Amino acid sequence: MRKIAFAALGVAAALTLAGCASGGSSADGGDESADIRVWLAGTDTPDEAREYLKTTFEADHPGSTLTIEEQSWTGLVDKLTTNLSGSDSPDVVEVGNTQAAAFTSSGAFLDLTDEYEELGGDDLLPGFVEAGSYDGSFFAAPYYSGSRVVFYKKDLLANAGLSVPTTLDEYIANGEALAAANPGVSGVYFPGQDWYNALPYIWENGGEIAVQDGDTWTSSFSTPESIAGLEQVQQVMTKASVAPKDGNETDAQVPFCAGLIANVSAPSWLQGSILAPADSDAPGCPEQEDNLGVYALPGKDGGAAQVFAGGSNIAVAAKSAHPELATDALAIMLSDEYQTILGENGLIPAKLSLADTIGTDEVAKVQTAAAANAKLTPASPKWADVEASGLLQDFFVQIAQGGDVASLAKDLDTKIDAILNG
């Protein structure tokens, strides 16, 4: 469990000292030789892009080096809060789009407003520009976007006499039927901590996560609409899924390739992990390519459901000792060449003009349909505190374990209200 005390402290408070910094110990950033440290979160950035970044940067800046340090998404907010306010801050950091507001509002990132046009300007994904801006200034650029789609085993659906569902109710019913017909297999894979995949059920039933009235935020998990969605979540977790009740959503390709999943809602780039060669560092099951199907999670009344719009922003740390070199590295990450690599690996590029790089295959088409109806988490600077507290993960684990939905939701609202309005 992550430390709940962190939420009470707050990201903004923890980073107050960073707000006065504009470039660390080397204000001009013009050192002839420096090592630029880039923090990338998780494994989503493909190796080809990482190599391009390092090679291009070092060729452009002889004598300097670039080191990529991969960080886990789990506990990322806590780690960024500590390191961005310290004397050994990384130079360029990736942060989840839902977490960006906490850092832009606290002065943890370098102001990139003057570089906005050079970095892409109006060609940048507008929703992610908004997530990376604060008080009229631009601090964190879009990195990539993506929407959750449903990957499934064609043979399991066919053997059960089922077809691709067209409504959310059909999706749930299919999941239960597949789990019953295939003991030990998740009809819908849904580990307990996976709050991202719970959001569509809330939204499709007319609920919200939190609503704003003036300066006040009200957590909304216990409204009748949200409760209806949460009861569906519990139905899937307890009747259609045999995923660990206290597990998280990472590395879903492992149980998928082990034959333990019929359907799984996941970011579109999971396809690359499923089909990764057997001799790769994280092997998948490429032999399943012809058996791998994909569709958009269906909505309550048909069409594509409202799913969480995943993705990341990138920023230069305010305390970077080499802000100019760090900004150059960030510019490479937003270049057409680098972003094309991301697109070709299933990530929606940061630039609108490169949307066609994700291809025209079935996954690309489904992702486009899902992205058109995707939503973000509440735009509160303190939302990252909510994520870091572990409250959401703990709540959905209790849901998965059969807890009383209404009482758990009411308690969760009280705790989230205290964070958002603290």
C-alpha positions as CSV (number, residue, x, y, z in Angstrom):
1,M,0.0,0.0,0.0
2,R,1.3,3.5,-0.8
3,K,1.7,5.9,2.0
4,I,-1.6,7.7,2.7
5,A,0.3,10.4,4.6
6,F,1.7,11.6,1.3
7,A,-1.8,12.7,0.2
8,A,-2.3,14.8,3.3
9,L,1.1,16.5,2.7
10,G,0.1,17.3,-0.9
11,V,2.3,17.4,-4.0
12,A,2.1,21.2,-4.2
13,A,3.3,21.7,-0.6
14,A,6.1,19.2,-1.0
15,L,7.3,21.0,-4.1
16,T,7.0,24.6,-2.8
17,L,10.8,25.1,-2.7
18,A,11.1,24.0,-6.3
19,G,8.8,26.9,-7.4
20,C,11.6,29.3,-6.9
21,A,14.0,27.4,-9.0
22,S,14.4,28.1,-12.7
23,G,17.4,26.2,-13.7
24,G,19.3,24.7,-10.8
25,S,23.0,25.4,-10.4
26,S,23.7,26.1,-14.1
27,A,21.3,28.8,-15.1
28,D,22.7,29.1,-18.6
29,G,22.6,25.4,-19.2
30,G,25.5,25.9,-21.6
31,D,28.0,23.4,-20.2
32,E,30.1,21.9,-23.0
33,S,29.9,18.5,-21.3
34,A,27.0,17.2,-19.2
35,D,25.0,14.1,-18.7
36,I,21.3,14.7,-19.2
37,R,19.1,12.3,-17.2
38,V,15.7,11.4,-18.8
39,W,13.1,9.7,-16.6
40,L,10.7,7.5,-18.6
41,A,7.8,5.8,-16.9
42,G,7.1,2.2,-17.5
43,T,8.0,0.2,-20.7
44,D,5.7,2.0,-23.1
45,T,8.4,3.9,-24.9
46,P,9.9,1.4,-27.4
47,D,13.6,0.6,-27.5
48,E,13.9,2.1,-31.0
49,A,12.7,5.5,-29.7
50,R,15.0,5.4,-26.7
51,E,18.0,4.7,-29.0
52,Y,17.0,7.5,-31.4
53,L,16.8,9.9,-28.5
54,K,20.2,9.0,-27.1
55,T,22.0,8.8,-30.4
56,T,20.6,12.0,-31.8
57,F,21.2,14.0,-28.6
58,E,24.8,12.9,-28.3
59,A,25.4,13.6,-32.0
60,D,24.0,17.1,-31.6
61,H,26.0,17.8,-28.4
62,P,29.5,16.3,-28.7
63,G,31.0,15.6,-25.3
64,S,27.6,15.3,-23.6
65,T,25.7,12.1,-22.8
66,L,22.1,11.2,-22.3
67,T,21.0,8.6,-19.8
68,I,17.5,7.1,-19.7
69,E,16.4,6.0,-16.3
70,E,13.2,3.9,-16.4
71,Q,10.8,4.5,-13.5
72,S,7.9,2.4,-12.4
73,W,4.4,3.9,-12.7
74,T,3.7,2.6,-9.2
75,G,4.7,5.2,-6.7
76,L,5.8,7.6,-9.5
77,V,4.2,10.7,-8.0
78,D,5.9,10.1,-4.6
79,K,9.3,9.7,-6.3
80,L,8.9,12.7,-8.6
81,T,7.9,14.8,-5.6
82,T,11.0,13.9,-3.7
83,N,13.5,14.1,-6.5
84,L,12.2,17.2,-8.3
85,S,12.6,19.2,-5.1
86,G,16.1,17.8,-4.3
87,S,19.6,18.7,-5.4
88,D,19.9,15.7,-7.6
89,S,16.9,16.3,-9.8
90,P,16.6,14.5,-13.2
91,D,16.5,16.8,-16.2
92,V,13.6,15.6,-18.3
93,V,10.7,13.6,-16.8
94,E,7.6,11.8,-18.1
95,V,4.5,12.1,-16.0
96,G,1.0,10.7,-16.5
97,N,-1.4,13.2,-18.0
98,T,-3.6,13.0,-14.9
99,Q,-0.7,13.8,-12.7
100,A,0.7,16.8,-14.7
101,A,-1.4,19.4,-13.0
102,A,0.1,18.7,-9.6
103,F,3.6,19.6,-10.9
104,T,2.7,22.4,-13.2
105,S,0.9,24.2,-10.4
106,S,3.7,23.8,-7.9
107,G,6.7,25.2,-9.9
108,A,8.3,21.8,-10.4
109,F,8.7,22.2,-14.1
110,L,10.5,24.7,-16.3
111,D,8.3,27.3,-18.0
112,L,8.3,26.3,-21.7
113,T,5.9,29.0,-22.9
114,D,8.6,30.7,-25.1
115,E,9.4,27.3,-26.7
116,Y,5.7,26.4,-27.4
117,E,5.7,27.2,-31.1
118,E,9.1,25.5,-31.7
119,L,8.0,22.4,-29.9
120,G,4.9,22.0,-32.1
121,G,2.5,24.8,-31.3
122,D,-1.1,24.2,-32.3
123,D,-0.1,20.9,-33.9
124,L,0.3,19.5,-30.3
125,L,-2.6,17.4,-28.8
126,P,-4.8,20.2,-27.3
127,G,-6.1,18.2,-24.4
128,F,-2.6,17.3,-23.3
129,V,-1.4,20.9,-23.8
130,E,-4.2,21.9,-21.4
131,A,-3.1,19.3,-18.9
132,G,0.4,20.6,-19.1
133,S,-0.5,24.3,-18.7
134,Y,-1.1,26.4,-15.6
135,D,-2.1,30.0,-15.1
136,G,-1.6,30.8,-18.7
137,S,1.9,29.3,-19.0
138,F,3.0,26.1,-20.7
139,F,5.1,23.7,-18.6
140,A,4.6,20.1,-19.8
141,A,4.3,19.1,-23.5
142,P,2.2,16.2,-24.8
143,Y,4.3,13.0,-25.1
144,Y,1.8,10.4,-26.4
145,S,-1.8,9.4,-26.0
146,G,-3.7,6.2,-26.2
147,S,-7.1,4.8,-25.5
148,R,-8.2,1.5,-24.0
149,V,-9.5,-1.1,-26.3
150,V,-10.6,-4.7,-25.8
151,F,-8.3,-7.5,-26.9
152,Y,-9.8,-11.0,-27.1
153,K,-9.2,-14.6,-28.2
154,K,-11.2,-15.3,-31.3
155,D,-11.3,-19.0,-30.7
156,L,-12.7,-18.7,-27.2
157,L,-15.6,-16.5,-28.4
158,A,-16.3,-18.8,-31.4
159,N,-16.2,-22.0,-29.2
160,A,-18.7,-20.4,-26.9
161,G,-21.0,-19.4,-29.7
162,L,-20.5,-15.7,-28.9
163,S,-20.0,-12.7,-31.1
164,V,-18.4,-9.3,-30.4
165,P,-20.7,-7.5,-27.9
166,T,-22.4,-4.3,-29.0
167,T,-23.5,-3.0,-25.6
168,L,-21.9,-2.9,-22.1
169,D,-24.5,-5.4,-20.8
170,E,-23.6,-7.8,-23.6
171,Y,-19.9,-7.4,-22.8
172,I,-20.5,-8.3,-19.1
173,A,-22.8,-11.3,-20.1
174,N,-20.1,-12.5,-22.5
175,G,-17.5,-12.3,-19.8
176,E,-19.6,-14.4,-17.4
177,A,-20.4,-17.0,-20.0
178,L,-16.7,-17.3,-21.1
179,A,-15.6,-17.7,-17.5
180,A,-18.2,-20.4,-16.9
181,A,-17.3,-22.3,-20.0
182,N,-13.5,-22.1,-19.4
183,P,-12.7,-22.7,-15.7
184,G,-9.6,-20.8,-14.6
185,V,-9.9,-18.3,-17.5
186,S,-11.1,-14.7,-17.0
187,G,-14.0,-14.0,-19.4
188,V,-13.0,-10.3,-18.7
189,Y,-9.7,-9.9,-17.0
190,F,-10.1,-7.4,-14.2
191,P,-7.6,-7.3,-11.3
192,G,-8.7,-5.6,-8.2
193,Q,-6.5,-2.5,-8.3
194,D,-7.4,-1.6,-11.9
195,W,-9.4,1.6,-11.3
196,Y,-8.7,2.9,-14.8
197,N,-11.0,0.2,-16.3
198,A,-13.7,0.9,-13.7
199,L,-14.2,4.4,-14.9
200,P,-16.2,3.6,-18.1
201,Y,-18.8,1.7,-16.1
202,I,-19.3,4.9,-13.9
203,W,-19.4,7.2,-16.9
204,E,-21.7,5.0,-19.0
205,N,-24.2,5.0,-16.2
206,G,-24.2,8.8,-16.0
207,G,-21.9,9.1,-13.0
208,E,-18.8,11.2,-12.5
209,I,-15.6,10.8,-10.4
210,A,-15.7,14.3,-9.0
211,V,-17.4,17.6,-9.9
212,Q,-16.3,21.1,-9.3
213,D,-18.5,24.0,-8.1
214,G,-16.4,27.2,-7.9
215,D,-13.3,26.4,-5.8
216,T,-14.9,23.3,-4.3
217,W,-14.6,19.7,-5.5
218,T,-17.1,17.0,-4.6
219,S,-16.1,13.3,-5.0
220,S,-19.0,11.5,-6.7
221,F,-18.5,7.8,-6.3
222,S,-21.6,7.4,-4.1
223,T,-24.2,9.0,-6.4
224,P,-26.9,6.7,-7.6
225,E,-25.5,6.8,-11.1
226,S,-21.9,5.9,-10.0
227,I,-23.2,3.2,-7.7
228,A,-25.0,1.6,-10.7
229,G,-21.6,1.5,-12.5
230,L,-19.7,0.3,-9.5
231,E,-22.2,-2.6,-9.1
232,Q,-21.4,-3.6,-12.6
233,V,-17.7,-3.5,-11.9
234,Q,-18.2,-5.8,-8.9
235,Q,-20.3,-8.1,-11.1
236,V,-17.4,-8.4,-13.6
237,M,-14.7,-8.7,-10.9
238,T,-16.5,-11.5,-9.0
239,K,-18.3,-13.4,-11.8
240,A,-16.3,-12.9,-15.0
241,S,-12.7,-12.5,-13.7
242,V,-10.3,-14.8,-11.9
243,A,-7.6,-12.2,-11.9
244,P,-6.0,-11.5,-8.5
245,K,-8.4,-9.6,-6.3
246,D,-5.5,-7.5,-5.1
247,G,-3.5,-7.5,-8.3
248,N,-2.8,-4.6,-10.7
249,E,-3.2,-4.1,-14.4
250,T,0.5,-4.3,-15.4
251,D,1.9,-6.9,-17.8
252,A,-1.5,-8.3,-18.9
253,Q,0.3,-10.0,-21.8
254,V,1.6,-12.6,-19.3
255,P,-1.7,-14.2,-18.4
256,F,-3.0,-13.5,-21.9
257,C,-0.2,-15.5,-23.4
258,A,-0.7,-18.2,-20.7
259,G,-4.2,-18.8,-21.9
260,L,-5.8,-17.3,-18.9
261,I,-7.7,-14.4,-20.6
262,A,-10.6,-14.3,-23.0
263,N,-11.1,-10.5,-23.0
264,V,-8.9,-7.7,-21.6
265,S,-9.5,-4.0,-21.7
266,A,-6.0,-2.4,-22.0
267,P,-4.1,0.4,-23.7
268,S,-3.8,-0.2,-27.4
269,W,0.0,-0.7,-27.1
270,L,-0.6,-4.0,-25.3
271,Q,-0.8,-5.5,-28.8
272,G,3.0,-5.0,-29.1
273,S,3.6,-6.8,-25.8
274,I,1.3,-9.7,-26.7
275,L,3.1,-10.1,-30.1
276,A,6.6,-9.5,-28.8
277,P,9.1,-12.1,-30.2
278,A,9.9,-15.1,-28.0
279,D,13.6,-14.0,-27.8
280,S,12.8,-10.4,-26.6
281,D,13.4,-9.2,-23.0
282,A,9.7,-9.5,-22.3
283,P,8.5,-12.2,-24.7
284,G,4.9,-12.4,-25.8
285,C,3.1,-15.0,-27.9
286,P,3.4,-14.0,-31.5
287,E,2.0,-17.3,-32.6
288,Q,-1.4,-15.9,-31.4
289,E,-1.4,-13.1,-33.9
290,D,-4.2,-14.7,-36.1
291,N,-6.2,-15.5,-33.0
292,L,-5.9,-11.9,-31.6
293,G,-9.1,-9.8,-32.0
294,V,-9.8,-6.3,-31.0
295,Y,-12.9,-4.1,-30.5
296,A,-13.9,-0.9,-28.7
297,L,-15.4,-1.4,-25.3
298,P,-19.2,-1.0,-26.1
299,G,-21.2,1.7,-24.4
300,K,-24.4,1.2,-22.3
301,D,-26.5,2.1,-25.4
302,G,-24.2,0.9,-28.1
303,G,-21.3,2.6,-29.8
304,A,-18.0,3.1,-28.1
305,A,-18.0,3.6,-24.4
306,Q,-16.4,6.5,-22.6
307,V,-13.0,5.2,-21.7
308,F,-10.1,6.7,-19.8
309,A,-7.8,8.7,-22.1
310,G,-4.4,7.5,-21.1
311,G,-1.1,9.0,-22.1
312,S,1.8,11.2,-20.8
313,N,3.3,14.6,-20.8
314,I,7.0,15.4,-20.7
315,A,8.7,18.3,-19.0
316,V,12.0,19.8,-18.0
317,A,12.6,19.8,-14.3
318,A,12.8,23.4,-12.8
319,K,15.9,22.3,-10.9
320,S,17.7,20.8,-13.9
321,A,21.3,21.8,-13.8
322,H,21.3,22.1,-17.6
323,P,18.0,23.5,-18.7
324,E,19.0,24.3,-22.3
325,L,20.4,20.9,-22.9
326,A,17.4,19.3,-21.3
327,T,15.1,21.4,-23.5
328,D,17.0,20.2,-26.5
329,A,16.4,16.6,-25.4
330,L,12.7,17.3,-25.0
331,A,12.6,18.9,-28.5
332,I,14.0,15.6,-29.9
333,M,11.3,13.7,-28.2
334,L,8.7,15.9,-29.9
335,S,10.4,15.8,-33.3
336,D,8.6,14.2,-36.3
337,E,11.2,11.4,-36.4
338,Y,10.8,10.4,-32.8
339,Q,7.1,10.8,-32.7
340,T,6.7,8.7,-35.8
341,I,8.5,5.8,-34.0
342,L,6.0,6.1,-31.2
343,G,3.1,6.1,-33.8
344,E,4.5,3.0,-35.6
345,N,4.5,1.3,-32.2
346,G,0.9,1.9,-31.4
347,L,1.1,5.1,-29.4
348,I,-0.9,8.2,-30.6
349,P,1.8,10.8,-31.4
350,A,1.9,14.2,-29.6
351,K,1.3,15.9,-32.9
352,L,-2.0,15.9,-34.7
353,S,-0.3,15.9,-38.1
354,L,1.3,12.5,-37.4
355,A,-2.0,10.7,-36.5
356,D,-1.7,8.5,-39.6
357,T,1.5,7.0,-38.3
358,I,-0.4,4.6,-36.1
359,G,-1.4,2.8,-39.3
360,T,-4.7,1.6,-40.7
361,D,-4.9,-1.9,-39.2
362,E,-7.8,-3.0,-37.0
363,V,-6.2,-1.9,-33.8
364,A,-5.6,1.6,-35.2
365,K,-9.2,1.9,-36.4
366,V,-10.6,0.7,-33.0
367,Q,-8.3,2.9,-31.1
368,T,-9.4,5.9,-33.1
369,A,-13.1,5.1,-32.4
370,A,-12.3,4.7,-28.7
371,A,-10.3,7.9,-28.5
372,A,-13.1,9.9,-30.0
373,N,-15.2,9.2,-26.9
374,A,-12.4,9.1,-24.3
375,K,-12.5,11.2,-21.0
376,L,-9.9,12.5,-18.5
377,T,-9.9,12.4,-14.7
378,P,-10.8,15.6,-12.8
379,A,-8.6,18.6,-13.7
380,S,-7.7,19.3,-10.1
381,P,-4.1,20.1,-9.2
382,K,-4.6,17.8,-6.3
383,W,-5.8,14.8,-8.3
384,A,-2.3,13.4,-8.3
385,D,-2.5,13.3,-4.5
386,V,-5.6,11.2,-4.8
387,E,-3.8,8.7,-7.1
388,A,-0.7,8.7,-4.9
389,S,-2.7,8.0,-1.8
390,G,-3.7,4.5,-2.9
391,L,-7.3,5.1,-2.0
392,L,-8.6,4.2,-5.4
393,Q,-6.6,1.0,-5.6
394,D,-7.7,0.0,-2.0
395,F,-11.3,0.8,-2.8
396,F,-11.5,-1.4,-5.9
397,V,-9.7,-4.3,-4.2
398,Q,-12.5,-4.2,-1.6
399,I,-15.1,-4.1,-4.4
400,A,-13.4,-7.1,-5.9
401,Q,-13.5,-8.9,-2.6
402,G,-17.3,-8.5,-2.4
403,G,-17.5,-5.5,-0.1
404,D,-20.6,-3.4,0.2
405,V,-20.5,-1.0,-2.7
406,A,-22.6,1.8,-1.3
407,S,-20.8,2.1,2.1
408,L,-17.4,1.8,0.6
409,A,-18.2,4.5,-2.0
410,K,-19.5,6.9,0.7
411,D,-16.3,6.4,2.7
412,L,-14.2,6.9,-0.4
413,D,-16.0,10.2,-1.2
414,T,-15.3,11.5,2.3
415,K,-11.5,10.8,2.0
416,I,-11.2,12.2,-1.6
417,D,-13.1,15.3,-0.6
418,A,-10.6,15.9,2.1
419,I,-7.7,15.7,-0.3
420,L,-9.2,17.7,-3.2
421,N,-10.2,20.5,-0.8
422,G,-7.5,20.3,1.7
